[in-house]
């Protein structure tokens, strides 16, 4: 809240301060106020369409990409990700986000290639496995998705989301007994989990 007050004062002094608008958007995003964050960032990009980011600040680039993605500007969101990955090609979060954006653009094979940058070097990364699973399902490659869930469950058998995802995938394959077993495992771990309850 203190940071927001600082950014609001900067905006009151200069309403065309695109960096203040952008930082306010990032702060709102951190606070979980996605709608307000998108509005502040839209204002920042309206003032300065080529809003610069600090060249060596990968977090800033990831934040900018995330905000653009939340605004539905998927192709534009790739530019700061590419900049971040040029600086640090080992940034797993950058590769996962690129995969997600390409998936949202419907370029599923490219999405898999981007995610595999992480799964090859960090085979235990749960976020990469989840994104890979979602993409494989969208491609109709259910066996690959089941394999990704099996690995996620092997890494963390107490992850109710992985069990629910396994259940959803098995249900799409018509394996109803296995589906029920997966959903029951999730419910046993976390009976109040909304994803579990929805399943």
C-alpha positions, 0 to 999 in steps of 0.5 A: 500500500505504501508503494501504491501511495508513492506511485499515486503521488508521482502520477499526481505530479505528472499524469504522463509518467509512464514508469509510475503507471507501470510500477503501480500496475506491477504493485497492484498485480502483486496485491492480486488486483489484476483488473486495476493492474491491467488498467494502470499498465494499459495507461503506461503503454498508452503513454509510452508504447515502447516503455523501456525496461531496465536492460539487466533487470530480468524480473522487470521484463518478466513482469512486463510480459506478464502484464501484457499477457494478462491484457491479452497482448500475447505476441507483444508479451513475447518481446520482454520474455525474449529479452530476459532469456537473452540475458539469462537463458537459464531462466526457467520461468521465462521458458515456461511463460513463453510456452504458455503464451505460444499455447494461448496463440494456438502454436502448440508445437512451439509451446512444447519446444519452449517448455522442453527447455525447462523439462530437459534441464530441470525434469522435476520442475512442477510448473513446467510439467503442468504447462506441458501437460495442458499443452499435450492435452490440447494436442490430443496427446493424452498418454504424454499428459498422463506421463507428465502427471505421473511424474508430477505425482511421483515428485509430490504425491501430496499435490491435489492439483496433480491428482485432479489433473490426472483424474481429468485426463483419465476421464477424457480417455474414458478410464472412469475407475482410474478417474475416481481413484485419482479424484479420491486421492486428491480429496483425501489430501485436501477436501476443501480444495476448490479444484477437488470439490469441482471434480 
